[in-house]
Amino acid sequence: MSYDLFFWKGPVPATITELMDWMQRADAGEAGPLEHSPAVREFHTRLLERFPALEDLPDDQVDDAGVSPWSVTPDPSDTYIALNMVWGTPQAVVTEIVQLAMDHGLLTYDPQGDQIVAPSPAPTARAARVPPVGAVARGDPAAVRAILWLLKVYTTIATALAALGLVVLLTLAAAITFGLCGPGR
């Protein structure tokens, strides 16, 4: 299981299905609304400078999400970048990656929260609001905060579920060991 994020330069799609279609067209080499952008390529370069490719890490660091969060090293592109990170990647790492994308003027799609966030334009005096899940937020700082909050919640839930699973397994093992359950009981 991985935690996925997508980044691109270009228009905001009307639907997530439309975005996935654009990405498939880009993968097939077809022209489409995703822009060929040096900002996307630069984002990829900066990502791998900060979080090295799995192939470049010594074996003892491959599973350290603080060193490199990748489940799969991201492929280079100038149209869009798909990130597959290990589930449970530290929140600070995810926040840093999303901020790096914003700094490069890229849109972000978080499929876990089903939300698209565009980079913020120059600051304005409009009131902050948290967009509903599934909304397309254009340049709203509250939307960035909402996605980062969702990422934190998902990370916390994943950690809690992993701990709960371990407790259940240990309890079952103890019950079997002491003959409290199992065959013949």
Summary of the structure (lengths in Angstrom):
residues: 185
radius of gyration: 20.1
end to end distance: 35.9
largest distance: 70.9
contacts: 506
relative contact order: 0.15
helix: 44%
strand: 14%
